[in-house]
Amino acid sequence: MNEITPKVDFTKALDCLFRVDGKVAWLPGGYGGIGEAIAWGLAMHGAEVVISGRDAGKAEALAQSIRDAGFKAHGNAVDVTSVAEIRDRADAIANDHGAIDILMNCVGIQREEPLLEVTEEAFDEVYQVNLKAAMFLAQAAARHQVASASGWGKQVHLLSVRSQLGLRDRGYSAYCSTKGGMVMLIKQHAMELAPNGITVNGVAPTFVYTEMIRHVMENPEFRQGLLDRIPLGRIADPKDVVGPALSFCTPASDFVTGQITYVDGGITASQ
């Protein structure tokens, strides 16, 4: 009987499992607290990172810091509320750098309003930045990935544990619903892009120490309540998100698609 287990030279097959050498990684929203950590992680593992955001100065400042450390990085502007601008930026990146091998979507906002006070303007803004932008960033990157002859591509979206769990005593209607919608967007895109060898996954942290959550972390009662709910007993640091995000960008995840990794200290395992 012939053996069906493939013969593998593990000294070669596993050597570059978590490397992205020569890959071009586009990070919309990549100069935020979590995005910055991921940008450094991708650059240090061999990628040429392109950091985009509404503030071109912030994007270029981070890129310069990464270049000063000896890695490849570029910064530029993109307004993700404009589909035309998303498409133009993706085309420019592919033209300037030869490809968009990896999309790492770090875009996201929150406008906290209690249910009885939610405004149409705030809800629409969160929807436009969190969910609609994710759709068209994915589309813009996918057009170049599908057209590539490499048969390989990665798309990763930052979500939140709020894509699965509501939050007591806070006005999170817009945020939770858009992050929850991204879960199904990821699953659907994974199915449509699978024939092209492109994987689509998500990373969903709980609260992470960044400026975005300063207003809640400075509330001692809320902070203690959060700590009490996290089995690992601490709030996440941006570097905690880098490993899961990076793994979805590398050959280590070539057979993983349509999945969400919850970086939450065990919250979703216990609730």
C-alpha positions in Angstrom: 0.0 0.0 0.0 1.3 3.4 -1.0 1.8 5.9 1.8 -0.5 9.0 1.5 1.4 11.1 4.0 3.5 13.5 1.9 7.3 13.4 2.2 8.3 16.8 3.6 11.7 18.3 4.3 10.7 20.1 7.4 14.0 21.9 7.6 12.9 23.8 4.5 9.1 23.7 4.8 9.0 25.3 8.2 11.9 27.6 7.9 9.9 30.5 6.5 6.5 29.7 8.0 6.2 33.1 9.7 8.1 35.2 7.2 6.7 37.6 4.6 9.9 38.5 2.8 9.3 40.4 -0.4 5.6 40.8 0.2 3.9 44.2 -0.1 1.5 44.8 2.8 -1.1 47.6 2.7 -2.2 48.8 6.1 -5.1 51.3 6.0 -5.5 52.8 9.4 -2.0 51.5 10.2 -0.8 54.3 12.3 -3.3 53.8 15.2 -2.1 52.1 18.4 -2.8 48.5 17.2 -2.0 49.2 13.6 1.4 50.7 14.5 2.4 47.5 16.3 1.3 45.3 13.4 3.1 47.5 10.9 6.3 47.0 12.9 5.7 43.3 13.1 5.2 42.9 9.4 8.2 45.0 8.5 10.4 43.1 10.9 9.3 39.8 9.3 10.3 41.0 5.8 7.3 42.8 4.3 7.4 46.2 2.6 4.7 48.0 4.5 2.5 50.8 3.1 0.7 52.7 5.8 -2.3 54.7 4.8 -4.7 57.0 6.7 -6.5 60.2 6.6 -3.5 62.0 8.1 -0.6 61.6 5.6 1.8 63.2 8.1 1.1 60.5 10.7 1.4 57.7 8.2 4.7 59.0 6.9 6.1 59.7 10.4 5.5 56.0 11.3 7.0 54.9 8.0 10.1 57.0 8.6 10.6 55.4 12.0 10.4 52.0 10.5 12.8 53.0 7.7 15.2 54.4 10.3 15.3 51.0 11.9 16.4 49.4 8.6 13.1 48.1 7.3 11.0 49.0 4.3 8.0 51.3 4.8 6.0 54.0 3.1 3.3 56.4 4.2 0.5 58.1 2.3 -3.1 59.4 2.6 -6.4 57.7 2.0 -9.9 58.7 3.1 -11.7 55.4 3.5 -15.1 57.2 3.4 -14.5 57.6 -0.3 -14.8 54.5 -2.4 -13.1 56.3 -5.3 -10.2 57.3 -3.1 -9.8 53.7 -1.8 -9.6 52.4 -5.4 -7.2 55.1 -6.5 -4.9 54.4 -3.6 -4.9 50.6 -4.1 -4.1 51.2 -7.8 -1.3 53.5 -6.9 0.2 51.1 -4.4 0.1 48.2 -6.9 1.6 50.3 -9.6 4.4 51.8 -7.4 5.3 48.6 -5.5 4.3 45.8 -7.9 1.6 44.2 -5.9 -0.7 44.2 -2.9 0.1 40.8 -1.4 -1.4 41.5 2.0 -4.3 43.7 3.1 -4.2 44.4 6.8 -7.3 46.5 7.5 -6.8 48.4 10.7 -9.5 51.0 10.1 -12.2 51.5 12.8 -14.0 54.1 14.9 -16.5 54.3 17.7 -19.1 56.9 18.5 -20.6 56.0 21.8 -24.3 56.8 22.1 -26.9 55.1 24.3 -29.6 53.4 22.3 -32.3 56.0 23.1 -30.0 58.7 21.9 -28.3 57.2 18.8 -28.2 59.8 16.0 -28.5 58.9 12.3 -25.3 60.9 11.6 -23.1 59.0 14.2 -24.5 55.6 13.2 -23.9 56.3 9.5 -20.4 57.5 10.2 -19.5 54.3 12.1 -21.1 52.1 9.4 -19.2 54.0 6.7 -15.8 53.7 8.4 -16.1 50.2 9.9 -18.2 48.1 7.6 -18.5 49.9 4.2 -14.8 50.7 4.1 -13.9 47.1 4.9 -16.0 46.0 2.0 -14.3 48.3 -0.5 -10.8 48.0 0.8 -11.2 44.3 0.4 -12.5 44.7 -3.1 -9.8 47.1 -4.1 -7.0 44.8 -2.8 -8.7 41.7 -4.2 -8.8 43.0 -7.7 -5.0 43.2 -7.7 -4.6 39.9 -5.9 -6.8 38.0 -8.2 -5.1 39.6 -11.3 -1.7 38.5 -9.9 -0.2 35.3 -11.2 1.1 34.4 -7.7 -2.0 32.4 -6.6 -1.4 33.7 -3.1 -2.8 36.6 -1.1 -3.9 37.5 2.4 -6.6 39.7 3.7 -6.9 40.4 7.4 -9.4 42.7 9.2 -9.3 44.0 12.7 -12.6 43.5 14.4 -13.4 43.4 18.1 -14.7 41.0 20.7 -17.8 43.2 20.3 -18.4 41.4 17.0 -19.7 38.6 19.2 -20.6 40.1 22.5 -22.7 43.1 23.5 -21.5 45.5 26.2 -23.4 46.3 29.3 -24.1 49.9 30.3 -22.4 51.5 27.3 -23.8 52.9 24.0 -22.3 50.5 21.5 -25.1 49.9 19.0 -23.2 51.2 15.9 -19.9 49.7 16.9 -21.2 46.2 17.8 -23.4 45.9 14.7 -20.7 47.0 12.3 -18.1 44.7 13.8 -20.6 41.9 13.8 -21.3 42.6 10.1 -17.6 42.3 9.4 -17.7 38.7 10.6 -20.0 37.7 7.8 -18.2 39.9 5.3 -15.0 38.0 6.1 -16.7 34.6 5.7 -18.3 35.6 2.4 -15.1 37.1 1.0 -13.2 34.0 2.1 -15.6 31.8 0.0 -15.4 34.0 -3.1 -11.6 34.4 -3.0 -10.7 30.8 -2.1 -10.5 29.6 -5.7 -7.8 32.2 -6.2 -5.7 31.0 -3.3 -6.5 34.2 -1.3 -7.3 33.8 2.4 -9.5 36.2 4.4 -9.5 36.2 8.2 -10.1 38.5 11.2 -8.5 39.3 14.5 -10.9 40.4 17.2 -9.3 41.9 20.4 -11.0 43.0 23.6 -10.0 46.4 25.1 -6.4 47.2 24.2 -4.4 49.9 25.9 -4.5 52.6 23.2 -5.7 56.2 23.0 -9.0 55.0 21.6 -10.1 53.6 25.0 -8.6 56.3 27.2 -12.1 57.6 28.2 -13.2 54.2 29.6 -9.8 53.2 31.1 -9.8 56.4 33.1 -13.1 55.2 34.7 -11.8 53.1 37.7 -15.2 51.3 38.2 -15.4 50.3 34.5 -11.8 49.3 34.3 -12.1 47.0 37.4 -15.3 45.4 36.0 -13.4 44.7 32.8 -10.5 43.1 34.6 -12.9 41.0 36.6 -14.4 39.5 33.4 -11.0 38.7 31.7 -9.8 35.2 32.8 -6.2 36.1 32.2 -6.6 39.1 34.5 -5.3 41.9 32.5 -6.1 44.3 29.6 -4.3 43.7 26.3 -1.3 45.5 25.1 -0.9 46.3 21.3 1.8 43.7 21.0 -0.6 41.0 22.1 -2.5 41.5 18.8 0.6 41.3 16.6 1.2 37.5 16.7 -2.4 36.5 15.7 -2.5 39.2 13.1 0.9 38.3 11.7 0.1 34.6 11.5 -2.8 35.3 9.2 -0.4 37.2 6.8 2.1 34.4 6.5 2.4 30.9 5.0 1.5 29.6 8.4 -2.1 30.2 7.7 -2.3 29.1 4.0 -5.0 26.5 4.9 -7.0 28.9 7.2 -9.7 31.1 5.8 -13.0 32.6 6.9 -11.9 32.5 10.6 -11.9 35.0 13.5 -9.3 34.8 16.2 -10.5 36.4 19.5 -7.6 38.0 21.3 -9.5 38.5 24.5 -7.8 36.9 27.4 -10.5 34.2 27.5 -13.6 36.4 27.6 -15.5 34.6 24.7 -14.6 31.2 26.2 -16.3 32.1 29.4 -19.3 34.2 28.3 
